[in-house]
C-alpha cells in the first residue's frame, strides 16, 4: 500500500457497513484524527495530514477481533491486545509499516515491559510498546482524550491526568511528557 494511505479499504474489509462497531470505530477514530490534525497545525509539527488521518483511522483497527461486547466486538482476543492484533492485521495486509507501528504503540501513554509485568497484561513481557516517532506519540496522545464507550465526548485534561495517575507514577510522567510535547488540549 505504498503511496497515499488507503485506510478506507482496510476498514471496509473488516467492519460491515451497518454494524454498530463500525460506527463506534469511525466516530472514535474521527475524533482522534480531528484532534491530532489540530495539534499538528497549532504546534507546526509538519506531519503530512494524510499520514495523520490514516494513522488515526487505523489505530484501533484490531478492536473487532477482541472480546468487548459493549463495543459490539465478539472476537476471542483480550481487549488489551487490540493494538497488537491491529498491527499484525495491517502488516499481513501489506499496509505501510509506520501505520502498523501506530496501532501497536498507541495504548495509554505507551506500555513498557515493566508495565506489562506489573499489571499482568496479556502482552509480550519482553517488549516495549512505546510510541517512538512524533506521529506515534501524537496519535497516542490524541487517543487519550476519547473513549469508545459512554458518551464518547472529549475528556478534560484533568480527567485524563487522573486516569493516568491511577496507573502509576511512571505512566503519569510519560503522559506529562506528551502534554509538554503537544500542549494542553
N, C-alpha and C positions, 0 to 999 in steps of 0.2 A: 504494500500500500504506500509506496513512496510517492512524494508529491503532496498535494493538498490532502490533509487527513479527512477520510470519509467516515465519520463517526455514525452517520445515519444508517449506513448499510449494516454495521455491527449491531446497532440497537434493533433494527428491523429483523435481523436474523434470529435474535434470541427472545425478543419481547413482543408477543402478539399484539396486534393493533388496538384491540379494545380491552386489553387486560388492565386490571387495577394496578398491578405492579409497574406496568409501562408508564402509567400516569404519574405514579409516585416517583419513578426514576427520572422522568423528563422534568417534572416540577423541581425536584431537589437539585438535579444536575444543572438546570437552567438558573436556579438561584445562585449556585456556586459559580457558574460561568459569569453571571452578571456582576457579582461582587469582585471576582478575580479580574475581569476586564476593567472595572472601575479603579481598582487598586493599581493595575498596570498603567493606566493613563495618569492617575494622580501622582504616582511615585516615579513616573517616567522610567519604567523598568525596561522598556524596549523589547518586550517579548512579543512575537508575532501573534496578533489576535486570533488567527486561525488555529495556532497551536494551543492557545489558552482554551478556546472553545472546544476543540476536540478532547483535550485532557480533562476538562470539567465534565463534558458529556459522557466520557467513558470511564471516569474514575471508579464508579460503582457498578460497572457492567456485570460483575460477578454476583450481585445480590440474588438473582433469580435461582441460583444453584444452592442457596442456603436454606436452612430450616428457620424461617422467620414468618410464620403465618400472619402476623399483624401487618406485614407488608405484602401479603399475597405471594409469598415465596415459599415453595413447598419442596425444596431440594433436600439434600442429605448433609450438606456441609454445615458446620457451626458458623453462625453469622460472622464471628471474628475473622474467619478465613475469606471473607468476600473479596478483599483486595488481592490476595494470593491467587484465588480462583480466577478472578478477573484478569490478572496479569498473565496467567497461564493460557487462558482463553484467547486473549489478544495475541500472544506470541504464536499460538497454534494457528491462528487465522492470518498470520503474516503482517499484522499491524506494526507500525514503526515502534521500535523498542522503547523510545522515550515515553510513549503513551502507556506501555505495559508497566514501566517503572513508576509512573504516576499512580496507577491503580495499586501497585504493590506497596507503595510507601506513604499513602495518604492518611492512614488511620491515626486518629488522635493528633498528637503533636509529633508523630513518629513513634516507632517502637524499637527499643533496644533489646538485645539478648537478655539483659538483666530484667527488663520489664516482663518479658515473656516468661522467664523463670519465676520471678517473684509473684506474678499474677496467675501463673499456671495456665497461660494462654495456649490454645491449640495451634501453635505455630512452631516452626523450627527454632529451637533454643540456641542454635549455633550461629544464627544470623541476626543482623540488624535490619530493620525495615524503616530506616531513617531517610527522610527526603534529602537529596543531595543537591540538586540543581535549583535555581531560582524558580523555575516553573513548578517543580515538585513541591517546594516549600509554599509557593503561592496557592496551589490547589489545596494542599493540606490545611493551610490557614483559613482560606475561604470556607472550606468544608466544615470547620469547627463551629460556624455560626448558624448552620441549618441542620435540622433533623429530618429524617424521612418519615417520622411519625408525629402524632399530635397535630397541632395547628400549622406546623411547617413554617411558622413565621420566624424572622430573623431573631436570634438570641442576642441579648445585650452582651457587651464585652465583660461586664461584671459577672454575668451568669456563666459565660464560658470559662472565665478565670476560676470561678468556684468549682466547676466541673473538673477542670484540670488539676486543681489543688487536691481534690479528693483522690486523685490517682497517685499522689505523692509529690514530694518536693522537686525531684528531678524532672518530672513531667511538667510541673508548673514553670520551672526555669526554662525548659525548651519552648513552652508556649510563649513566655515573655520575650524570648529571642525572636520569635515570629512577629509578635506585636512591634518590637523595636524595628524589625526589618520592613514591615509592611504598613505600620501605622495603626492607630486606633480607629476602628470602623463602627 
